[in-house]
Amino acid sequence: MKKLRNKAKAVGTKFIEGVKAFWKDESGMGTVEVILIIVVLIGLVIVFKKEISGIVEDVFKTIRAETREITN
């Protein structure tokens, strides 16, 4: 079990180091790419606006209900 845990930790550490290296390397990340990513994200929000709104409303309803339970 300990061996498996150590292996999982090593994989996680390697993944995090890879992500850090990706963000530090700005040579391939130009303004155009950033703008395209933002445009795609905005498009997704527009397309799934109803679904996102429903999810957010459900989350806040749950928070309100649980807050009432705690205060009572």
N, C-alpha and C positions, 0 to 999 in steps of 0.2 A: 504494500500500500504506500509506504514511504517512497519507494522507487518511482511509482506512478505519479505521486505528488510532485516530486523533484523534476520529473520529465515535463509535467504540465507547467510547472513554474518556469522552466527553461524555455519552453515554447512561447509562453506569455511574454517573457522578458525579450526574446528575440523579436516578437511581433511589435512590441512597444518601441524597441530600438529602430525597427524598420519604419514605423510611422514617424518617429522623430526625424530620422534621416530624410524622409520624403518631404516633410514640411520645412526643413532647413535648406534643402536644395531648391532654390528659387529660380534656377536657370531655365526650367521648362514651364514655369508658371507666369505667364504674361498677363497683361491687362485684358486682352481679348478672351482668354480662357476664363478668367474670373468673371467677366461680364456675361459670358455664355452660361456659366454655372448659375449665376443669379437669375438670368432670364428663364432658365429651365425650372428653377425652384419657384419663381413667381408663377409660371405657367401651371405647375402642379398644384399650387395653392388655389389658383383660379378654377381649375378643373374639379378639384376635390373639395371645394369650399363648403358644400352642404355636409359632407361626411366629417370634415374637420370640425365644423361648428357643432354638429351633433355629439361628437366625442368630447369636446371641451365642455359642452353643457352637461353631459352625463357626469363628467369628472367633478364639476363644481356642485352638482346636485348631491353627489355622494359625499363630498367634503362638508357641505352644509348639514346633511343628515347626521354624519358622524360627529360634527361639532356640537349639534344639539344634544346628542346622546351623552357626550362628555360633560356638557354644562348642566345637564339635568340630574 
